[in-house]
C-alpha cells in the first residue's frame, strides 16, 4: 500500500510524460512510439556510424516501429511528407528526423531529409557534409536542385542541408517556392522529412506544418512538461497542421522500468536476445 501511495504521489507531482498511456490520456493524440536514449556519448556524436553499425539495437528497432506507425496512420492515403518538430530545444527532434530518414532509406524507400532549422541546423553535421549550398540558396534561387540535393552513400538517403544563415527564415519558409519544393520532392521521393525548429521558439514549424501530410511531435521522456506538449499540439492544429501523434524520445530504459513500465515492448529484458547494442 505504501508503494501504491508513493506511485500515486509521483504521478501527481511528475509534470512529464513517462508512458504511451500518459501521452494518449493527456493529449488525446496517438503515441507513435518510445525511442530510448543512445547511452554512449561517442555514439551520439557519430549518429551516422551508430545507425550503420548497430542496426539491431533497441534504438534502431524503435525507429522502425515509428515508421510502421506512420505507415498505418492512414493506410488509404500514404504519408509522403512529414514535419518533425518539438515544443522546445533539446528534445531530440533532429536526431529522430535523421534516424527516421536513414532507416527509411535502408528499408528501400527513396527518402529525402530537408534541414529547415535555418537558425540552428545540425543535419549537415550528422551527415558529415558542408552546410552550404542548401535550402537557403535554393529558395533564394542562388542554387539549383542539383547543387543542393546530396546522397549519403552508406544509407542511400538524400539530404538538403540548411545552407548559409538567412536573415528572414519565416519569409523563406512561407514562400511559394517552399510550397512548390515540397510538392516536387513529394513527386520524386517516397518520403520527405522536414526537420524544423521548436514550435514554442519560432513560427517556422507552424508555417511548414500546413504544407505537409502529417506532423510528428517529439516529446522528451520525463522532461517536457505535459502542458507545454499539449499547448504545442494545439498551436499546430490551429495553424492547419495535421498532427499524427507524439513520440517519446530519450527514454531512460532503466528508469522507465523502475517507474513501473517494465513490460513495455522492446524495453523488457526478456527481449534483449533480439538486439545487439
MARDRENKOL-848983 format. One record per residue: residue in one letter; x, z, y of N, C-alpha, C, O in turn. Coordinates in steps of 0.2 Angstrom, whole numbers, plus 2048, in hexadecimal, padded with zeros to 3 digits. Atoms other than C-alpha are relative to their C-alpha. Last residue first. Layout:
N
["A",[X,Z,Y],[X,Z,Y],[X,Z,Y],[X,Z,Y]]
...
This chain:
277
["X",[7FF,7FF,7F9],[877,770,7F2],[807,804,801],[809,805,806]]
["X",[7F9,7FF,800],[871,769,7E2],[802,800,807],[802,7FB,80B]]
["X",[7FD,802,7F9],[85F,76A,7DE],[807,801,7FF],[80A,804,7FA]]
["X",[802,807,7FE],[854,769,7CE],[804,7FE,806],[804,7F8,808]]
["X",[7FD,804,805],[85C,779,7C6],[7FF,7F8,802],[802,7F4,800]]
["X",[7F9,801,7FD],[857,783,7D6],[803,7FB,7FB],[807,7F7,7FE]]
["X",[7FF,807,7FF],[844,781,7D2],[807,7FE,801],[809,7F8,802]]
["X",[801,804,807],[843,792,7CA],[800,7F9,801],[801,7F5,7FB]]
["X",[7F9,801,804],[84B,799,7DA],[7FF,7FC,7F9],[803,7FA,7F7]]
["X",[800,7FB,806],[83B,795,7E4],[806,7FF,7FC],[808,7F9,7FA]]
["X",[7FC,7FA,7FE],[83E,78C,7F4],[801,805,7FB],[805,809,7FB]]
["X",[7F9,801,801],[839,77B,7ED],[804,806,802],[80A,806,801]]
["X",[7FE,807,802],[826,780,7ED],[808,801,7FE],[80A,805,7FA]]
["X",[801,805,7FC],[822,791,7F6],[804,7FA,7FE],[80A,7F8,800]]
["X",[802,805,804],[822,79E,7E8],[7FF,7F9,803],[7FB,7F5,801]]
["X",[7FB,802,805],[82D,7AA,7F1],[7FE,7FA,7FC],[802,7F7,7F9]]
["X",[802,807,802],[821,7AA,800],[805,7FD,7FB],[807,7F8,7FB]]
["X",[805,800,804],[821,7BD,803],[7FE,7F9,7FE],[7F8,7F8,7FB]]
["X",[806,7FF,7FC],[82C,7C0,812],[7F9,800,7FB],[7F4,801,7FE]]
["X",[800,7F8,7FF],[83B,7C3,806],[7F9,801,804],[7F6,806,803]]
["X",[801,7FC,806],[839,7B1,800],[7FE,807,801],[7F9,80A,7FF]]
["X",[806,803,801],[839,7A9,812],[7FD,804,7F9],[7F7,805,7F9]]
["X",[805,7FC,7FC],[847,7B5,816],[7F9,7FE,7FE],[7F4,801,7FE]]
["X",[800,7F9,802],[851,7AD,808],[7FB,804,803],[7F7,808,800]]
["X",[803,800,807],[84C,79B,80C],[800,807,7FD],[7FB,809,7FB]]
["X",[7FB,7FC,803],[850,79C,81F],[7FD,802,7F9],[7F8,806,7F8]]
["X",[803,7FA,804],[845,78E,825],[806,804,7FC],[80A,801,7F9]]
["X",[7FB,7FB,800],[84D,783,832],[7FE,806,7FC],[7FF,80C,7FF]]
["X",[7F9,801,801],[83E,779,834],[804,806,800],[802,80B,802]]
["X",[7FC,7FA,7FF],[82B,77B,832],[807,7FF,7FE],[809,7FD,7F8]]
["X",[7FB,7FF,805],[823,76A,833],[804,807,802],[806,807,808]]
["X",[7FA,7FC,7FE],[812,769,83D],[805,800,7FA],[803,801,7F4]]
["X",[800,7F9,802],[804,75C,83C],[807,803,802],[80B,800,806]]
["X",[801,800,807],[800,74A,83E],[800,807,7FD],[7FD,808,7F8]]
["X",[7FB,7FC,803],[7FD,74B,851],[7FF,801,7F8],[7F9,803,7F6]]
["X",[803,7FE,806],[7F4,73C,858],[805,804,7FC],[80A,802,7F9]]
["X",[7FC,800,806],[7F9,73B,86A],[7FC,802,7FA],[7F8,807,7FA]]
["X",[802,806,804],[7ED,738,878],[804,7FF,7F9],[803,7F9,7F6]]
["X",[7FD,806,7FD],[7F4,743,885],[7FF,7FA,7FC],[801,7F4,7FE]]
["X",[803,801,7F9],[7E8,751,881],[803,7F9,803],[7FF,7F6,807]]
["X",[807,803,801],[7EE,750,86F],[7FC,7FE,806],[7F9,7F9,806]]
["X",[7FF,806,803],[800,753,874],[7F9,7FC,7FF],[7F8,7F6,800]]
["X",[7FD,804,7FB],[7FC,761,880],[800,7F9,7FD],[7FE,7F4,800]]
["X",[806,802,7FC],[7F1,769,872],[802,7FB,806],[7FF,7F7,807]]
["X",[805,805,803],[7FF,768,866],[7FB,7FE,804],[7F8,7F8,804]]
["X",[7FD,806,801],[80B,770,872],[7FC,7FB,7FD],[7FB,7F5,7FF]]
["X",[800,803,7F9],[7FF,77E,876],[803,7F9,800],[800,7F5,803]]
["X",[807,802,7FF],[7FE,782,863],[7FF,7FC,807],[7FB,7F7,807]]
["X",[801,806,805],[811,782,861],[7F9,7FD,801],[7F8,7F7,801]]
["X",[7FC,806,7FD],[813,78D,871],[7FF,7FA,7FB],[7FE,7F4,7FE]]
["X",[803,803,7FA],[806,799,86B],[803,7FA,803],[7FF,7F5,805]]
["X",[806,804,802],[80D,79A,85A],[7FD,7FE,806],[7FA,7F8,806]]
["X",[806,7FC,800],[81E,79F,861],[7FA,7FC,7FF],[7FA,7F6,800]]
["X",[805,803,7FB],[82C,795,85A],[7FA,804,801],[7F7,805,7FC]]
["X",[7FD,800,7F9],[839,7A0,851],[7FB,7FE,805],[7F9,801,80A]]
["X",[800,7FA,7FD],[832,7A4,840],[802,801,807],[803,807,809]]
["X",[802,7FA,805],[835,793,839],[802,806,804],[807,808,805]]
["X",[7FA,7FC,804],[839,786,847],[7FD,806,7FD],[7F9,80A,800]]
["X",[801,7F9,7FE],[82A,77B,84B],[805,804,7FC],[806,804,7F6]]
["X",[7FB,7FC,804],[82C,768,84A],[7FF,807,803],[7FF,808,809]]
["X",[7FD,7FA,7FC],[81D,75E,84F],[804,804,7FC],[802,807,7F7]]
["X",[7FF,7FA,805],[81A,74D,847],[803,805,805],[808,804,808]]
["X",[7FB,7FB,7FE],[811,741,852],[801,805,7FB],[7FD,808,7F9]]
["X",[801,7F9,801],[807,732,84B],[806,804,803],[80B,801,805]]
["X",[805,7FF,805],[804,71F,84D],[7FF,808,7FF],[7F9,80A,7FF]]
["X",[7FE,800,807],[80E,71D,85D],[7FA,802,7FB],[7F5,804,7FE]]
["X",[7FE,807,802],[80B,719,86F],[802,7FF,7F9],[803,7F9,7F7]]
["X",[806,805,800],[801,728,873],[802,7F9,7FE],[7FD,7F5,7FE]]
["X",[805,7FE,806],[80F,734,86E],[7FA,7FB,800],[7F8,7FA,7FA]]
["X",[7FE,805,806],[81C,72A,879],[7FB,802,7FB],[7F9,7FD,7F7]]
["X",[800,807,7FE],[815,732,88A],[800,7FB,7FA],[7FC,7F7,7F9]]
["X",[807,801,7FF],[812,743,882],[7FF,7F8,802],[7FA,7F5,800]]
["X",[804,800,807],[823,743,87B],[7F9,7FF,801],[7F6,7FB,7FD]]
["X",[7FE,806,804],[82B,73F,88C],[7FC,7FF,7FA],[7F9,7FA,7F8]]
["X",[806,803,802],[822,74C,897],[801,7FA,7FB],[7FC,7F7,7F9]]
["X",[801,806,7FC],[830,758,898],[7FA,7FD,7FD],[7F7,7FE,7F8]]
["X",[7FB,801,7FB],[835,76A,892],[7FE,7FA,805],[7FF,7FB,80B]]
["X",[801,7FB,7FB],[825,770,889],[806,7FF,806],[805,802,80B]]
["X",[806,801,7FC],[824,760,87F],[800,804,806],[7FE,802,80B]]
["X",[805,7FB,801],[836,760,878],[7FA,800,805],[7FB,7FE,80B]]
["X",[7FE,7F9,7FE],[840,750,87A],[7FA,805,7FF],[7F5,803,7FD]]
["X",[802,7FF,7F9],[83C,741,86F],[802,807,802],[803,80B,7FE]]
["X",[7FE,7F9,7FF],[843,73A,85F],[7FF,801,807],[802,7FE,80B]]
["X",[7FE,7FF,7F9],[839,72A,85B],[802,807,801],[7FD,80C,800]]
["X",[7FF,7F9,7FF],[838,724,849],[803,801,807],[808,7FF,808]]
["X",[7FD,7FF,7F9],[832,713,845],[800,807,802],[7FA,80A,802]]
["X",[801,7FA,7FD],[82E,70F,832],[804,801,807],[80A,7FF,806]]
["X",[805,7FD,803],[82B,6FF,829],[7FF,807,803],[7F9,809,803]]
["X",[7FE,7FB,804],[835,6F5,836],[7FA,803,7FC],[7F4,803,7FE]]
["X",[7FA,802,804],[833,6E4,83E],[802,806,7FB],[805,804,7F6]]
["X",[801,807,803],[821,6E5,844],[806,7FF,7FB],[805,7FC,7F6]]
["X",[805,7FE,805],[822,6F8,849],[7FF,7FA,7FB],[7FD,7FA,7F6]]
["X",[7FD,7FC,806],[832,6F4,852],[7FB,801,7FA],[7FD,801,7F4]]
["X",[7FC,804,804],[829,6E7,85C],[804,803,7FA],[804,800,7F5]]
["X",[804,805,803],[81B,6F2,861],[804,7FB,7FC],[803,7FA,7F6]]
["X",[802,7FC,806],[827,701,865],[7FB,7FB,7FC],[7FC,7FB,7F6]]
["X",[7FB,7FF,805],[830,6F5,870],[7FE,803,7FA],[7FF,801,7F5]]
["X",[7FF,806,803],[820,6EF,879],[806,800,7FB],[805,7FD,7F5]]
["X",[806,802,805],[81B,700,87D],[801,7FA,7FC],[800,7FA,7F6]]
["X",[7FF,7FB,805],[82D,704,884],[7FA,7FF,7FB],[7FB,7FF,7F5]]
["X",[7FA,802,805],[82D,6F4,88E],[800,804,7FA],[802,802,7F5]]
["X",[803,805,805],[81C,6F8,895],[805,7FE,7FC],[804,7FC,7F6]]
["X",[800,807,7FE],[824,708,89D],[7FD,7FB,7FB],[7FC,7FD,7F5]]
["X",[807,801,7FF],[820,71A,899],[7FF,7F8,802],[7F9,7F6,803]]
["X",[804,7FF,806],[831,71D,891],[7F9,7FE,801],[7F5,7FC,7FC]]
["X",[7FE,805,805],[83A,715,8A0],[7FC,801,7FA],[7FA,7FC,7F7]]
["X",[802,806,7FE],[830,71F,8AD],[802,7FA,7FB],[7FE,7F6,7F9]]
["X",[807,801,801],[832,72F,8A3],[7FD,7F9,802],[7F9,7F6,7FF]]
["X",[802,801,807],[845,72D,8A2],[7F8,7FF,7FF],[7F6,7FB,7FB]]
["X",[808,7FF,801],[848,72B,8B4],[7FE,7FF,7F9],[7FA,7FA,7F8]]
["X",[802,7FC,7FA],[85B,72D,8B9],[7F8,802,7FF],[7F6,806,802]]
["X",[805,804,7FC],[860,726,8A8],[7FE,805,805],[7FD,80B,804]]
["X",[805,7FC,7FC],[870,72C,89F],[7FC,7FD,805],[7FE,7F8,808]]
["X",[7FD,7FC,7FA],[879,71E,895],[7FA,805,803],[7F4,803,803]]
["X",[7FD,803,7FB],[871,719,884],[803,804,806],[803,80A,805]]
["X",[803,7FF,7FA],[865,722,879],[803,7FC,806],[7FF,7F9,80A]]
["X",[7FE,7FA,7FC],[86A,71B,869],[7FD,800,807],[7FA,7FC,809]]
["X",[7FF,802,7F9],[860,70E,85F],[802,806,804],[7FE,80B,805]]
["X",[801,7FB,7FA],[862,711,84D],[801,7FC,807],[805,7F8,807]]
["X",[7FE,803,7F9],[860,707,83D],[7FF,805,805],[7FB,80A,804]]
["X",[804,7FF,7FB],[860,70F,82B],[803,7FC,807],[809,7FB,807]]
["X",[804,806,7FF],[86A,707,81D],[7FB,801,806],[7F7,7FC,807]]
["X",[807,7FF,802],[870,718,817],[7FC,7FA,801],[7F7,7F9,7FD]]
["X",[801,7FC,806],[883,716,816],[7F9,801,7FE],[7F7,802,7F8]]
["X",[7FE,803,806],[884,707,822],[7FE,804,7FA],[7FC,802,7F5]]
["X",[7FB,7FB,803],[87B,70E,831],[801,7FE,7F9],[7FC,7FD,7F5]]
["X",[801,7FE,807],[874,6FF,839],[805,805,7FE],[80B,804,7FF]]
["X",[7FA,800,805],[874,6FC,84C],[7FE,803,7F9],[7F9,807,7F9]]
["X",[803,7FE,807],[866,6F6,858],[806,800,7FB],[809,7FA,7FA]]
["X",[802,7F9,801],[86D,6F7,86A],[7FE,802,7F9],[7FF,808,7F7]]
["X",[7FB,7FC,7FD],[876,6E6,86D],[7FF,807,7FE],[804,80B,7FD]]
["X",[7FA,800,804],[86B,6DC,862],[806,804,802],[80A,806,7FE]]
["X",[801,7FC,806],[85C,6E3,86B],[806,7FF,7FB],[807,804,7F8]]
["X",[805,803,805],[863,6DC,87B],[7FF,805,7FA],[803,809,7F9]]
["X",[7FE,801,807],[86B,6E6,889],[7FB,7FD,7FC],[7F5,7FE,7FD]]
["X",[7F9,801,7FF],[869,6E8,89C],[804,7FF,7F9],[80A,7FE,7F9]]
["X",[7FF,807,801],[856,6E6,89B],[808,7FE,802],[809,7F9,804]]
["X",[7FE,803,7F9],[853,6F7,8A2],[802,7F9,800],[804,7F6,805]]
["X",[806,800,7FC],[84A,6FB,892],[801,7FE,807],[7FD,7FB,80A]]
["X",[805,805,803],[859,6F5,887],[7F9,800,805],[7F7,7FB,807]]
["X",[7FE,807,7FE],[866,6FE,892],[7FB,7FB,7FE],[7FA,7F6,801]]
["X",[800,800,7F8],[85D,70F,891],[801,7F9,802],[7FE,7F6,806]]
["X",[807,800,7FE],[859,70D,87E],[800,7FF,808],[7FC,7FA,80A]]
["X",[806,7FD,804],[86B,70A,879],[7FA,7FF,804],[7F9,7FA,807]]
["X",[807,801,7FD],[87C,703,87F],[7FB,803,7FB],[7FB,803,7F5]]
["X",[803,806,7FD],[882,710,87E],[804,7FA,7FD],[80A,7FB,7FB]]
["X",[807,7FF,7FD],[883,721,875],[7FD,7FA,803],[7F7,7F9,803]]
["X",[800,7FF,7F9],[891,71B,869],[7F9,801,803],[7F5,7FE,801]]
["X",[800,806,7FC],[88F,71E,857],[801,801,807],[800,807,80A]]
["X",[7F9,801,7FE],[892,72C,84B],[801,7F9,803],[805,7F5,801]]
["X",[7FE,806,803],[880,72C,844],[807,7FD,801],[809,7F8,7FE]]
["X",[802,800,807],[87D,73E,848],[802,7FA,7FC],[805,7FA,7F6]]
["X",[7FB,7FC,803],[887,73C,858],[7FE,801,7F8],[803,801,7F4]]
["X",[7F9,804,801],[87D,72D,85D],[805,804,7FD],[80A,802,7FA]]
["X",[800,804,806],[86D,737,859],[806,7FC,7FF],[808,7FA,7FA]]
["X",[7FB,7FE,805],[871,745,865],[801,7FB,7FA],[805,7FC,7F6]]
["X",[800,803,807],[869,741,875],[805,802,7FB],[80A,804,7FD]]
["X",[7FC,7FD,804],[866,74E,883],[800,7FD,7F9],[7FE,800,7F4]]
["X",[7FC,7FA,7FC],[85E,746,892],[805,803,7FB],[80B,804,7FE]]
["X",[7FB,803,7FC],[859,735,88A],[804,805,804],[808,803,808]]
["X",[7FE,7FA,7FC],[850,73D,87B],[806,7FE,805],[80C,7FF,804]]
["X",[803,800,7F9],[849,72D,876],[801,806,804],[7FE,807,809]]
["X",[7FF,7FA,7FC],[855,72A,868],[7FD,800,806],[800,7FC,80B]]
["X",[7FF,801,7F9],[84D,71C,85D],[801,807,804],[7FD,80B,804]]
["X",[800,7FA,7FC],[84F,71D,84A],[801,7FF,807],[807,7FC,809]]
["X",[7FC,800,7F9],[84B,70D,841],[7FF,807,803],[7F9,809,804]]
["X",[802,7FA,7FB],[845,70C,82F],[805,7FF,806],[80B,7FE,805]]
["X",[7FC,802,7FA],[844,6FE,822],[7FE,804,806],[7F8,804,808]]
["X",[804,802,7FB],[83D,708,813],[805,7FD,806],[80A,801,807]]
["X",[802,807,800],[847,708,803],[7FC,7FD,806],[7FA,7F7,806]]
["X",[805,801,805],[848,71A,7FF],[7FD,7F9,800],[7F8,7F7,7FD]]
["X",[7FD,800,807],[859,71B,807],[7FA,7FF,7FB],[7FC,7FD,7F5]]
["X",[7FC,806,802],[851,715,817],[803,800,7F9],[803,7FB,7F6]]
["X",[804,806,801],[844,722,817],[803,7FA,7FE],[801,7F6,7FA]]
["X",[804,7FF,807],[850,730,813],[7FC,7FA,7FF],[7FB,7F7,7FA]]
["X",[7FB,802,805],[85B,72A,822],[7FD,800,7F9],[7FE,7FC,7F5]]
["X",[7FE,807,800],[84D,72A,82E],[804,7FE,7FB],[804,7F9,7F7]]
["X",[806,803,802],[846,73B,829],[801,7F8,800],[7FF,7F4,7FB]]
["X",[800,7FF,807],[857,743,82A],[7FA,7FC,7FD],[7FB,7F8,7F8]]
["X",[7FB,803,803],[859,73C,83C],[800,800,7F8],[801,7FB,7F5]]
["X",[801,807,7FF],[848,742,841],[806,7FB,7FD],[804,7F6,7FA]]
["X",[806,802,805],[84A,753,839],[7FF,7F8,801],[7FF,7F5,7FC]]
["X",[7FE,7FF,807],[85B,756,841],[7FB,7FD,7FC],[7FD,7F9,7F7]]
["X",[7FC,806,801],[854,750,852],[803,800,7F9],[804,7FA,7F6]]
["X",[804,806,800],[845,75C,850],[805,7FA,7FF],[803,7F5,7FC]]
["X",[7FE,804,806],[84F,76B,84B],[7FD,7F9,800],[7FD,7F6,7FB]]
["X",[805,7FF,806],[846,779,855],[802,7FB,7FB],[7FF,7FC,7F5]]
["X",[7FD,7FD,805],[855,77B,862],[7FB,801,7FA],[7FC,806,7F6]]
["X",[7FA,802,803],[84B,775,871],[802,805,7FA],[7FF,80A,7F9]]
["X",[7FA,7FE,7FC],[839,778,874],[806,7FE,7FD],[806,7FC,7F7]]
["X",[802,7FD,7FA],[827,773,86F],[806,801,804],[806,800,80A]]
["X",[801,7F9,801],[82D,766,862],[7FE,803,807],[7FE,800,80C]]
["X",[7FF,7FC,7FA],[82E,753,860],[7FF,808,7FE],[7FE,809,7F8]]
["X",[7FE,7FA,802],[82F,745,853],[801,805,806],[806,803,80A]]
["X",[7FC,7FC,7FB],[825,736,859],[802,807,7FC],[7FD,80A,7F9]]
["X",[801,7F8,7FF],[81F,72B,84B],[804,802,805],[80A,800,806]]
["X",[7FC,7FE,7FA],[81D,718,848],[7FE,807,801],[7F8,809,801]]
["X",[7FA,804,7FF],[817,70F,838],[804,802,805],[80A,801,806]]
["X",[7FD,7FF,7F9],[80A,71B,831],[807,7FC,800],[80B,7FC,7FC]]
["X",[7FA,7FE,801],[800,712,823],[804,802,807],[803,7FE,80B]]
["X",[7FC,803,7FA],[7EE,70F,827],[807,804,800],[808,809,803]]
["X",[802,807,7FE],[7E4,711,817],[803,7FD,806],[803,7F7,807]]
["X",[7FE,805,806],[7EF,71F,810],[7FD,7F9,802],[801,7F4,801]]
["X",[806,805,800],[7ED,729,820],[802,7FB,7FC],[806,7F6,7FE]]
["X",[804,7FE,7FA],[7F8,739,820],[7FA,7FC,801],[7F4,7FE,803]]
["X",[807,7FF,802],[7FD,735,80E],[7FC,802,806],[7F6,803,805]]
["X",[803,806,803],[80D,72C,814],[7F9,801,7FE],[7F4,7FD,7FE]]
["X",[801,805,7FB],[811,73A,820],[7FC,7FA,7FD],[7F8,7F7,800]]
["X",[805,7FD,7FC],[810,747,812],[7FE,7FB,806],[7F8,7FA,807]]
["X",[806,801,804],[81B,73C,807],[7FA,803,804],[7F4,7FF,804]]
["X",[802,807,800],[828,73B,814],[7FA,7FF,7FD],[7F6,7FA,7FF]]
["X",[803,801,7F9],[827,74E,817],[7FE,7F8,800],[7F9,7F7,803]]
["X",[807,7FE,800],[82A,750,804],[7FD,7FF,807],[7F7,7FD,807]]
["X",[804,805,804],[839,745,805],[7F9,802,800],[7F5,7FE,800]]
["X",[801,806,7FB],[840,750,814],[7FC,7FA,7FC],[7F8,7F7,7FF]]
["X",[805,7FE,7FB],[83D,760,809],[7FF,7FA,805],[7F9,7F9,807]]
["X",[806,800,803],[847,758,7FB],[7FA,801,805],[7F5,7FE,804]]
["X",[801,807,801],[856,755,806],[7F9,7FF,7FD],[7F5,7FA,7FE]]
["X",[801,803,7F9],[856,767,80C],[7FE,7F8,7FF],[7F9,7F6,802]]
["X",[806,7FF,7FE],[854,76D,7FA],[7FE,7FD,807],[7F8,7FC,808]]
["X",[801,7F9,7FD],[863,764,7F6],[7F9,801,801],[7F5,7FD,802]]
["X",[804,7FC,804],[863,755,7EA],[7FF,807,802],[7FD,80B,7FF]]
["X",[807,802,800],[869,748,7F6],[7FB,804,7FC],[7F5,802,7FC]]
["X",[805,7FB,803],[878,753,7FB],[7F9,7FD,7FF],[7F4,800,802]]
["X",[7FC,7FD,805],[887,746,7FE],[7FB,806,7FC],[7FD,808,7F7]]
["X",[7FD,804,805],[87E,73A,809],[802,803,7F9],[801,801,7F4]]
["X",[805,804,803],[873,746,812],[802,7FB,7FB],[7FF,7FA,7F6]]
["X",[803,7FC,804],[882,751,815],[7FA,7FD,7FC],[7F9,7FE,7F6]]
["X",[7FD,7FF,806],[88C,743,81B],[7FD,804,7FB],[7FC,803,7F5]]
["X",[800,807,804],[880,73D,828],[803,801,7F9],[801,7FF,7F4]]
["X",[806,801,803],[87D,74F,82E],[800,7FA,7FB],[7FD,7FA,7F6]]
["X",[7FF,807,802],[88F,753,832],[7FA,7FE,7FC],[7FA,7FE,7F5]]
["X",[7FC,804,7FB],[88E,762,83D],[801,7F9,7FE],[803,7F5,802]]
["X",[804,801,7FB],[880,76A,832],[803,7FB,805],[800,7F7,809]]
["X",[805,805,802],[88B,768,823],[7FB,7FE,806],[7F9,7F9,807]]
["X",[7FC,807,801],[899,771,82C],[7FB,7FB,7FE],[7FC,7F5,800]]
["X",[7FF,803,7F9],[88D,77F,832],[804,7F9,800],[802,7F5,803]]
["X",[7F9,801,7FE],[888,782,820],[800,7FC,807],[7FD,7F7,808]]
["X",[7FD,7FA,7FF],[876,788,81D],[808,800,803],[80A,804,807]]
["X",[7FA,802,803],[86C,779,820],[805,806,801],[807,807,807]]
["X",[7FA,800,7FB],[85C,782,825],[806,7FD,7FB],[807,7FF,7F6]]
["X",[7FB,7FA,800],[84D,77E,819],[806,7FF,805],[808,7F9,807]]
["X",[7FA,803,800],[83F,771,81E],[805,806,800],[806,809,806]]
["X",[7FC,7FB,7FE],[82D,777,81B],[807,7FD,7FE],[809,7FB,7F9]]
["X",[7FB,7FE,804],[820,769,81A],[804,806,803],[803,808,809]]
["X",[7FD,805,803],[812,760,822],[806,801,7FB],[808,7FD,7F7]]
["X",[7F9,7FE,800],[808,76F,827],[803,7FA,7FB],[801,7FA,7F5]]
["X",[7FD,800,806],[7F7,767,82C],[807,802,800],[80B,801,805]]
["X",[7FD,806,802],[7F0,76C,83D],[803,800,7F9],[805,806,7F7]]
["X",[805,805,802],[7E3,779,841],[803,7FA,7FE],[7FF,7F5,7FC]]
["X",[800,806,7FB],[7F1,782,84B],[7FA,7FC,7FE],[7F8,7F7,802]]
["X",[7FF,7FF,7F9],[7EF,794,845],[7FF,7FA,804],[7FD,7FA,80A]]
["X",[805,7FC,7FE],[7E8,792,833],[800,801,808],[7FB,802,80B]]
["X",[807,804,801],[7F2,782,82F],[7FB,805,803],[7F6,803,806]]
["X",[800,806,7FC],[803,789,835],[7F9,7FD,801],[7F6,7FC,806]]
["X",[800,7FE,7FA],[800,79A,82D],[7FF,7FA,805],[7FC,7FB,80A]]
["X",[807,7FD,7FF],[7FC,792,81D],[7FF,803,807],[7FA,802,80A]]
["X",[805,806,7FF],[80C,787,81E],[7F9,803,801],[7F5,800,805]]
["X",[803,804,806],[816,797,81F],[7FC,7FB,802],[7F9,7FA,808]]
["X",[7FC,7FF,806],[821,7A1,82B],[7FE,7FD,7FA],[801,7FD,7F5]]
["X",[803,802,807],[81A,79D,83C],[805,801,7FB],[80B,7FF,7FB]]
["X",[7FE,807,802],[820,7A7,84B],[7FC,7FE,7F9],[7F9,803,7F6]]
["X",[803,805,7FC],[819,7B6,855],[801,7F9,7FE],[7FF,7F4,800]]
["X",[7FC,806,801],[81C,7C3,848],[7FC,7FB,804],[7F7,7F9,803]]
["X",[7FB,7FF,7FB],[814,7D4,84E],[804,7F9,800],[807,7F8,805]]
["X",[803,7FF,7F9],[803,7D1,845],[806,800,805],[804,7FD,80B]]
["X",[804,806,7FE],[80B,7CA,835],[7FE,800,807],[7FD,7FB,80A]]
["X",[7FC,805,7FF],[818,7D8,835],[7FD,7FA,802],[7FF,7F6,807]]
["X",[7FD,7FF,7FA],[80B,7E5,836],[805,7FB,802],[805,7F8,808]]
["X",[805,802,7FB],[801,7DD,828],[803,801,807],[801,7FD,80B]]
["X",[801,807,800],[811,7DD,81D],[7FB,7FE,806],[7FB,7F9,809]]
["X",[7FA,802,7FD],[815,7EF,821],[7FF,7F8,801],[801,7F5,806]]
["X",[801,7FE,7F9],[803,7F4,81C],[806,7FD,804],[805,7FA,80A]]
["X",[805,804,7FD],[805,7EB,80C],[7FF,801,807],[7FE,7FC,80B]]
["X",[7FD,806,800],[816,7F3,808],[7FB,7FB,803],[7FC,7F7,807]]
["X",[7FC,800,7FA],[80E,804,80C],[803,7F9,801],[804,7F7,807]]
["X",[804,800,7FA],[800,800,800],[804,800,806],[803,7FD,80B]]
